[in-house]
Amino acid sequence: MEGKFLFWKKRIAPVAARMMTWEVTTSFDGTLTETELRKRFDEDFRDVFKAGFADGECAVFFWPLVSFNASDGRKHRYLVAVADEPLENYRKTFDRCLPKQIALYAIADKILRGEWDGENCLKCDETCVECGGECAEVADNGNLLFVALCEHCVYILVFMEGRLCHWSEEYGYGETFDDACRERVARFKEFLKADELFAKMNDVGEFVVCCEKVGTVEESLHVKNLFQVAARDPFWCGKDLDACDSMKPSERQRWTMRAVAVLILCVAIFAICDDMTDALYAKIIDGESRNSFVDAAPVELSQPAARDLEMLAWAEGHRDLLPAKWTLGRAGFVDGVASRSWRTSRGTCDSSEFSLLGIVGGRVALVKTSAGETKTLSVGDSLSRYRVKQIGMNDVVMRCGRKEVRYALKMR
């Protein structure tokens, strides 16, 4: 599988397929189009890859291996691959299809890296060890001749400087690495000596393994792991034996699941943000309500000293605004003359006619008398025969003798 996260994994199916190396020669500066490549292939192998299908149709893929200049022009070598079974049934659950035998590529890659230790997934037959010691000869320069006998088929892979440059498969051999297999390897070594590319290789390492059931990947967990390791290699990455013009059902299903997951995530984030917004808004409104109606601190007025205000009021003749302690000794005299009206109306407590305009901080009241004058009163101040006993948040209590009158603030 490719990918590490749920709904992002791409599944790769191991399928029965055939592969071979095919060489095409062009001029030194020549190029090959897809159409010309297929035309040449049909001329060389007209019916070779179509024998197993009733309808005579199969998809052939050309994967570049190596390109080099030769004596007669530019040579291009391709790894030709074609599926040996219909692939439509794989599309529902798999994203790509690759040949089963690429597990051998993973073994060869481990050998090149010095990581192969004869894992139990592939049985090394004793006859392999008797074939001249090839199993132990591995060069450090990346040149490797890898031979594998698997399910009556001899596979030969050639790596040049760590790069796959040749792949061949030949069926019809026995279950053990016998003389026929050795003869096949000997003939291929003669080809290497004569080839214009491989003849330049020095110190070619050789490795031979005898494998069981590489083709039946499902019967061996470790072989399946080797297949997955090979499928992730850069050489096989992106290759697919299943040519599909539109998006495969597996890919469409995965994108649908991604969209659903993203939608659910967005809805969850929106719900969380909405709840947080409501909570924050409620907290702000609650705080404003407490600050406005419950916990509002009284406004501190910057006023002159009380003694100075009383003296100023007395000097300017506003004796009705002075506390009783000022008026007791002075209210009956104006410029040294006793006030007759004070003596005659001293015992009367008629209701004072004024309107309460406002209260500041529960300490100062703003009133308007019947004469149209605006006055400010504090606790202890007098207006007519009444003295301010108490100033509340919304009312003022005036007292004259034993009589108390409450003036409420009119709501607008």
C-alpha positions in Angstrom: 0.0 0.0 0.0 1.0 3.6 -0.6 0.3 6.3 2.0 0.1 6.2 5.7 -3.3 7.7 6.7 -6.8 6.4 6.6 -8.5 7.0 3.2 -5.2 8.0 1.8 -3.8 4.5 1.3 -3.3 3.3 -2.3 -3.6 -0.4 -2.7 -1.5 -2.2 -5.3 -2.5 -5.6 -6.6 0.0 -8.3 -7.6 -1.2 -9.8 -10.8 0.1 -12.4 -13.3 2.0 -10.8 -16.0 4.9 -11.3 -18.4 7.9 -9.1 -18.9 10.9 -8.9 -21.2 13.6 -6.5 -22.4 13.1 -5.1 -25.9 15.6 -3.0 -27.9 14.9 -0.4 -30.5 17.6 1.3 -32.6 17.2 4.9 -34.0 19.5 7.5 -35.4 21.8 9.1 -33.0 19.5 12.1 -32.6 16.3 10.2 -33.2 13.3 9.9 -30.9 10.3 7.5 -30.7 6.7 8.5 -30.3 4.2 6.3 -28.6 2.6 5.4 -31.9 5.8 4.5 -33.6 6.9 2.5 -30.6 3.8 0.4 -30.7 4.0 0.0 -34.4 7.5 -1.4 -34.2 6.6 -3.7 -31.4 3.6 -5.1 -33.3 6.0 -5.8 -36.3 8.4 -7.7 -34.1 5.9 -9.5 -31.8 2.6 -9.5 -33.6 0.8 -12.3 -31.8 3.2 -13.2 -28.9 1.4 -11.3 -26.2 -2.2 -11.9 -27.4 -2.3 -15.7 -27.4 -3.9 -15.9 -23.9 -6.9 -13.7 -24.7 -10.0 -14.7 -26.6 -10.7 -11.2 -27.9 -7.1 -10.8 -29.0 -6.6 -7.5 -27.0 -4.3 -6.7 -24.2 -2.5 -3.6 -23.0 1.2 -3.5 -23.6 3.4 -1.1 -21.6 6.9 0.2 -22.4 9.0 1.3 -19.5 12.4 2.8 -20.3 15.4 0.9 -18.9 18.5 2.4 -20.5 19.6 4.3 -23.6 23.1 4.5 -25.1 25.0 5.1 -28.3 26.1 2.1 -30.3 28.0 1.6 -33.6 24.9 1.7 -35.7 22.9 4.4 -33.9 21.1 5.1 -30.6 19.8 2.0 -28.8 16.8 2.2 -26.5 16.0 -0.7 -24.2 12.5 -1.0 -22.7 11.0 -3.3 -20.1 7.9 -4.5 -21.9 5.1 -5.7 -19.6 1.6 -7.1 -20.3 -0.9 -8.6 -17.9 -1.8 -12.3 -18.2 -5.3 -11.9 -16.7 -8.2 -9.4 -17.0 -7.8 -6.5 -14.7 -11.3 -5.1 -14.5 -12.1 -6.9 -11.3 -9.2 -5.2 -9.5 -10.4 -1.7 -10.1 -13.0 -1.8 -7.3 -10.5 -2.3 -4.5 -7.0 -1.6 -6.0 -5.5 1.6 -7.4 -2.6 0.0 -9.3 -1.6 -3.4 -10.7 1.9 -4.6 -11.0 3.5 -8.0 -11.9 3.9 -10.4 -9.0 7.5 -11.2 -9.9 8.7 -7.7 -9.0 9.3 -9.3 -5.5 12.5 -10.6 -7.1 13.5 -6.9 -7.7 13.2 -6.3 -4.0 15.5 -9.3 -3.3 18.1 -8.1 -5.8 18.0 -4.6 -4.3 18.6 -6.0 -0.9 21.6 -8.0 -2.2 23.0 -4.8 -3.8 22.7 -3.0 -0.4 24.1 -5.9 1.5 20.9 -6.4 3.4 19.9 -9.9 2.1 20.3 -12.7 4.7 18.4 -15.5 3.0 15.0 -14.7 4.6 12.5 -17.6 5.0 10.1 -16.2 2.5 12.1 -17.7 -0.4 13.5 -21.2 0.0 17.2 -21.4 -1.1 17.6 -24.8 -2.5 20.7 -26.8 -1.7 21.5 -27.1 -5.4 21.8 -23.3 -5.6 24.7 -23.5 -3.1 26.3 -26.2 -5.3 26.3 -24.0 -8.4 29.9 -22.8 -8.1 29.5 -20.4 -5.2 27.6 -17.7 -7.1 25.4 -17.1 -4.0 28.3 -15.4 -2.2 29.8 -13.3 -5.0 28.4 -9.8 -4.8 30.4 -6.8 -6.1 30.4 -3.5 -4.4 30.2 -1.4 -7.6 26.5 -2.0 -8.2 27.1 -4.5 -11.1 25.0 -7.6 -10.4 23.8 -10.7 -12.4 20.8 -11.9 -10.4 19.3 -15.3 -11.3 16.2 -16.8 -9.7 14.4 -20.1 -10.3 10.8 -19.7 -9.4 7.9 -21.9 -10.4 9.6 -23.5 -13.3 10.8 -20.2 -14.7 14.3 -18.8 -14.8 14.5 -15.0 -14.2 17.6 -13.1 -15.1 18.1 -9.5 -13.9 21.1 -7.4 -14.7 22.0 -4.3 -12.7 24.6 -1.9 -13.9 25.9 0.6 -11.3 22.8 -0.2 -9.2 20.3 0.4 -12.1 18.1 -2.2 -13.6 19.1 -2.6 -17.3 17.8 -6.0 -18.3 14.9 -8.4 -17.4 14.3 -11.7 -19.0 11.9 -14.6 -18.1 12.1 -18.1 -19.6 9.6 -20.9 -18.7 9.9 -24.7 -18.9 12.4 -25.6 -16.3 12.3 -28.0 -13.4 11.8 -27.5 -9.7 15.5 -27.4 -8.8 18.4 -25.5 -10.2 19.7 -28.3 -12.6 22.0 -28.5 -15.6 19.4 -26.9 -17.9 19.3 -23.8 -15.6 23.1 -23.7 -15.5 23.2 -23.9 -19.3 20.8 -21.1 -19.6 22.9 -18.9 -17.3 26.1 -19.8 -19.3 24.5 -18.7 -22.6 23.4 -15.4 -21.0 27.0 -14.8 -19.8 28.1 -15.1 -23.4 25.6 -12.5 -24.3 26.9 -10.2 -21.7 30.4 -10.5 -23.1 29.3 -9.6 -26.6 26.8 -6.9 -25.7 27.9 -3.3 -26.5 26.6 -2.1 -23.1 27.3 -4.9 -20.7 30.7 -5.7 -22.1 32.0 -2.6 -20.5 31.1 -3.8 -17.0 33.9 -5.0 -14.7 33.6 -7.1 -11.6 30.1 -8.3 -12.1 28.7 -10.0 -9.0 26.6 -13.1 -9.3 23.7 -14.3 -7.1 21.5 -17.3 -7.6 18.4 -18.2 -5.6 15.7 -20.9 -5.8 12.3 -19.5 -4.8 9.0 -21.1 -4.0 5.7 -19.6 -5.1 6.8 -16.1 -5.9 3.8 -16.0 -8.3 1.3 -17.0 -5.5 1.9 -13.9 -3.4 -1.2 -14.5 -1.2 0.3 -17.8 0.1 3.3 -16.2 1.6 3.2 -13.1 3.8 6.8 -12.4 3.5 6.7 -12.6 -0.3 3.8 -10.1 -0.2 5.9 -7.8 1.9 8.7 -8.0 -0.7 6.2 -7.1 -3.4 5.1 -4.1 -1.4 8.8 -3.1 -0.9 9.4 -3.3 -4.6 6.2 -1.4 -5.4 7.5 1.6 -3.4 10.8 1.6 -5.2 11.3 4.7 -7.5 11.6 2.5 -10.5 8.1 1.0 -10.1 6.5 4.1 -8.5 3.7 5.4 -10.8 3.6 2.3 -13.1 0.3 0.5 -13.6 -0.7 -2.5 -15.8 -4.3 -1.4 -15.6 -5.0 1.2 -18.3 -8.1 3.1 -17.2 -9.4 6.1 -19.1 -11.4 7.5 -16.2 -10.9 7.5 -12.5 -11.0 4.1 -11.0 -13.8 3.2 -8.5 -11.2 2.7 -5.8 -9.8 6.2 -6.4 -13.3 7.7 -6.6 -14.3 6.0 -3.3 -11.2 7.2 -1.6 -11.8 10.8 -2.7 -15.4 10.5 -1.6 -14.3 9.4 1.9 -11.8 12.3 2.0 -14.5 14.8 1.2 -16.8 13.3 3.9 -14.0 13.4 6.4 -13.2 17.1 5.6 -16.9 18.0 5.7 -17.3 16.4 9.2 -14.2 18.2 10.4 -15.5 21.5 9.1 -18.9 21.0 10.8 -17.2 20.1 14.1 -14.9 23.1 13.9 -17.9 25.4 13.1 -19.9 23.9 16.0 -17.1 24.4 18.5 -16.5 28.0 17.3 -20.2 28.8 17.5 -20.4 27.5 21.1 -17.4 29.5 22.1 -18.9 32.6 20.5 -22.2 32.2 22.3 -20.4 31.6 25.6 -18.2 34.7 25.1 -21.1 36.8 24.1 -23.1 35.7 27.1 -20.2 36.4 29.4 -19.8 39.9 27.9 -23.6 40.7 28.2 -23.6 39.4 31.8 -20.6 41.5 32.7 -22.1 44.6 31.2 -25.4 44.0 33.0 -23.6 43.7 36.4 -21.5 46.8 35.7 -24.4 48.8 34.5 -27.1 48.0 37.0 -25.6 46.2 40.0 -22.0 46.9 40.6 -21.9 50.5 39.2 -19.6 52.5 41.4 -20.9 56.0 42.4 -19.4 58.8 40.5 -17.0 60.8 42.5 -17.5 64.5 42.2 -14.7 66.9 42.5 -16.0 69.6 44.9 -14.5 72.3 47.0 -14.3 71.8 50.7 -17.7 71.8 52.5 -16.6 74.7 54.7 -15.7 76.8 51.7 -19.0 76.1 50.0 -21.0 77.1 53.1 -19.1 80.3 53.5 -19.6 81.1 49.9 -23.4 80.4 50.1 -23.7 82.6 53.2 -21.8 85.5 51.6 -24.0 85.4 48.5 -27.2 85.2 50.5 -28.2 81.6 49.8 -28.9 80.9 53.4 -31.6 78.4 52.6 -28.8 76.1 51.2 -26.8 76.1 54.4 -26.9 73.4 57.1 -28.9 74.0 60.3 -25.7 74.7 62.2 -25.2 77.9 60.1 -28.8 79.0 60.1 -29.4 78.6 63.8 -27.2 81.6 64.7 -27.4 83.5 61.5 -30.7 82.8 59.7 -32.6 85.5 61.6 -30.2 88.3 60.8 -29.5 90.0 57.6 -26.8 92.7 57.8 -27.3 92.8 61.6 -31.2 93.1 61.3 -33.4 90.4 62.6 -35.7 88.7 60.1 -39.3 89.0 61.1 -40.5 86.4 58.7 -38.2 83.9 60.3 -39.7 84.5 63.7 -43.3 84.4 62.5 -43.0 81.3 60.3 -40.5 79.3 62.4 -42.9 76.6 63.5 -44.6 76.0 60.1 -43.5 72.9 57.9 -45.4 73.4 54.7 -44.4 71.0 51.9 -41.5 72.4 49.9 -42.4 72.9 46.3 -39.6 71.7 44.1 -38.9 69.0 41.5 -36.1 66.5 41.7 -34.1 66.6 38.4 -31.3 64.1 39.1 -29.0 62.4 41.6 -25.3 62.0 41.2 -23.6 59.1 42.9 -26.2 59.0 45.7 -24.5 62.1 47.3 -25.7 65.2 45.4 -29.2 66.0 44.3 -30.1 68.4 41.5 -33.4 70.2 42.1 -35.5 72.9 40.6 -37.6 75.1 42.8 -41.0 76.6 42.0 -39.3 79.9 41.2 -37.4 78.2 38.5 -34.0 78.1 40.2 -31.7 75.1 39.9 -29.9 74.1 43.1 -27.6 71.3 44.2 -28.2 69.7 47.6 -26.1 67.4 49.8 -27.1 65.6 53.0 -27.7 68.2 55.7 -28.4 71.1 53.3 -31.7 73.0 53.7 -34.3 74.2 51.3 -37.0 76.4 52.6 -37.8 74.9 56.1 -36.7 71.5 55.1 -33.3 69.8 55.5 -32.0 67.0 53.4 -32.0 63.9 55.5 -31.1 61.2 53.0 -30.1 61.0 49.3 -30.7 57.6 47.7 -30.1 56.3 44.2 -33.6 57.4 43.0 -35.1 59.6 45.7 -34.4 62.3 48.3 -35.9 62.4 51.9 -36.5 66.0 53.3 -37.2 66.6 57.0 -38.8 69.5 58.8 -39.1 68.9 62.5 -40.8 65.5 62.8 -42.2 65.7 59.3 -40.5 63.8 56.5 -41.3 64.1 52.8 -39.9 61.8 50.1 -39.2 63.1 46.6 -38.8 60.5 44.0 -36.9 60.9 40.7 -39.4 61.0 37.9 -38.7 58.3 35.2 -38.6 59.7 31.7 
